[in-house]
Amino acid sequence: ETLARLDRAHLIHPVSSWRDQEEHGPRLLSSGQGVWLTDMHGHTLLDGFAGLWCVNVGYGQDSVVKAATEQMTKLPYATGYFGFASEPAITLAARLAEVTPGDLNRVFFSQGGSDAVDSALRFIRFYQHARGMAGKRHVIGLARGYHGCTYAGAGLTALSVFHRDADVPLAWQHHIPSPDPYRHPAGEDGSAIIAASVASLRAKVAELGGPEHVAAFFCEPVQGSGGIVVPPRGWLTAMREACREMDILFVTDEVITGFGRTGPLFACEHEGVVPDMMTVAKGLTSGYAPMGAVFMSETIYSTIRDGSPPGVAIGHGQTYSAHPVSAAIALAVLDLYQNGVLENGVKAGAHLATRLAAMKDHPLVGDVRSAGMLAGIELVTDKKNKTKPAASLGISKKMAKAGYEQGVLFRAFGDDIIGLAPPLTCSVEETDLLCDRIEGVLNTLMN
Ligand code: PMP
């Protein structure tokens, strides 16, 4: 009660209603183990969303806690400024270089996903300046994309709530349509969707004055916050090739899809695509500490370096860039991925896909889609016309209540999409239980 009162009086919650919070108070979680969370009332919940699609290795991993404790004891902080470094940051950079696609061997560590995206945007600017092409400055993203909430990240995001009263997108930020197979104007045929995306990219580039004015294209290999949009196979390759042809940097934002969420360590591996830059966060430390990263190719790195006069510093970095405790945690988490967690995610993800396919017959389910342990269920009130549920039905509120009663956490996007992103450590039995409970939630909506 005291906590609830203090919360209402003082704490501003991220991405929560300004008003409802003050009326209802916090949903306080107190402990976690494996894929299970316990709230302040002792109620247990199966975490079908891995926190905020980040706790990929599950809660209560002793090796991670040990790595953090040891690093905190030995050296809790070391700046990366002025050439200083810490052992875990260097080791992590080297180990990640071994597992990232292609020649993405250079890494800058941020504190989370938003500032990884922001950092990428700044490095892109440095790169175009270093090449003597400062006019190549426009950046294109996708409708329904989410890239964080710094000013530049929120502008690259194409979800209206993040634009409200914020004067974004910035003048150099633009969007082309989402490759959503369920609601695409070109229909559900994969090749038609791919052709339409490539055509929109080319048209946007032409509208902006041609490739000499466009620096980069950003995309999530599977769109997350826009409602789990899984583009057709071949889409990523086609967009990558179109960008290469036009000399536009192809940047994948793998903040959600990275670190096994869709099966392989990085989602671009599904198609063997190597981006010019890649942003990650979330699964990097699996939520045990804040950290993100931007990877760039050797070419981008050396171009920026060679274009800078000797002695001039990189004008970018934060107090907590490459934080040693976060880096030690990321190393312990990487060990877990490489020692069974990724494998388990693939197995559980295949089971999840089978269970979801069976839900397609539910009267309210218009579409189910998934990539590994990342899934979406789209609700409609009329399957043939794909009619979205009317706001007056209050479905998202009903789902939140039913989810709590069923003991399952998931995320509702608006009133029509249920998002699932359980820890990759979910057993097949827990995956079944998750799906049973989600079906329970769907059934309450029929009443
Ligand atoms: N990019 C993507 C694709 C994301 O999903 C998110 C967070 N949901 C971000 C960037 C921003 O990351 P963070 O919340 O860690 O700042």
Boltz pocket constraint, residues with backbone or C-beta under 6 A from the ligand:
constraints:
  - pocket:
      binder: B
      contacts: [[A, 52], [A, 111], [A, 112], [A, 113], [A, 114], [A, 115], [A, 117], [A, 146], [A, 147], [A, 148], [A, 149], [A, 220], [A, 224], [A, 225], [A, 253], [A, 254], [A, 255], [A, 256], [A, 281], [A, 282], [A, 292]]
      max_distance: 6.0
